[in-house]
Amino acid sequence: MTFLDLAKKRCSVRSFTKEPVDPALLAVILEAGRVAPTAANSQSQRIVIIDEKEDLRLLSEVAQIYGAPLALLICADQDATWKRSFDNFDTGPIDTAVVMTHMTLAAADVGLGAVWVDYFKPEKVKALFNLPSSWHPFHLLAIGKPNVPLKSPDRHATLRLPLDKTVFRLEDIRK
Ligand SMILES: Cc1cc2nc3c(=O)[nH]c(=O)nc-3n(C[C@H](O)[C@H](O)[C@H](O)COP(=O)(O)O)c2cc1C
């Protein structure tokens, strides 16, 4: 499978079987996150594995994880993020998003379903799991065996904008 095949195959999965995620497959996903690029190689990501029934239940009260048997909580350690010197711009949310992208693609590559979830209140999740004060939770990745057919790689023909809506040559902007 080429990279483009994988990128087109990956889709959000929002229904999972109860089957636990194979630790060997989780290891592949985590390794894909480990090698992700981060600003100045700061590696500020802190990933919390949530797979105990009670923890998943508690998490489900503050975030929709679609009944997944495993959720990864991706935080940025604010003490480790790269801050741009001239305006203090903090790359924590970008670094963690790049890590997320690697992991979602890896999940698709090993045949697991996953969905990226940002719709939660970070302070609630932080308090729920008593996270270290410098860790800011940005993303959840709900992972499991898909309980629904996967979306078609051909869906991008209609579900994504054509390139001419998002990519420009300077001469067209300058017009
Ligand atoms: C930054 C980001 C945040 C997202 N947050 C959520 C979310 O909170 N809940 C959800 O169900 N899906 C969420 N998604 C999944 C998107 O809705 C989904 O990727 C998009 O609709 C395209 O569909 P596809 O992933 O099947 O190609 C998020 C995706 C991204 C990249």
The ligand as a Gaussian input file, in Angstrom:
#p B3LYP/6-31G(d) Opt

LIG

0 1
 C       -8.621000      18.338000      14.934000
 C       -9.717000      17.318000      14.797000
 C      -10.690000      17.245000      15.765000
 C      -11.722000      16.301000      15.678000
 N      -12.624000      16.184000      16.693000
 C      -13.596000      15.264000      16.610000
 C      -14.497000      15.075000      17.700000
 O      -14.410000      15.722000      18.736000
 N      -15.454000      14.123000      17.571000
 C      -15.574000      13.346000      16.436000
 O      -16.461000      12.490000      16.373000
 N      -14.714000      13.492000      15.391000
 C      -13.739000      14.422000      15.455000
 N      -12.829000      14.553000      14.425000
 C      -12.964000      13.713000      13.224000
 C      -13.430000      14.537000      12.003000
 O      -14.782000      14.880000      12.145000
 C      -13.190000      13.725000      10.722000
 O      -11.806000      13.433000      10.618000
 C      -13.632000      14.459000       9.466000
 O      -15.029000      14.665000       9.473000
 C      -13.267000      13.709000       8.182000
 O      -13.802000      12.393000       8.205000
 P      -12.828000      11.119000       8.059000
 O      -11.883000      11.148000       9.239000
 O      -13.738000       9.926000       8.118000
 O      -12.108000      11.214000       6.765000
 C      -11.790000      15.451000      14.539000
 C      -10.778000      15.521000      13.570000
 C       -9.743000      16.421000      13.705000
 C       -8.630000      16.429000      12.668000

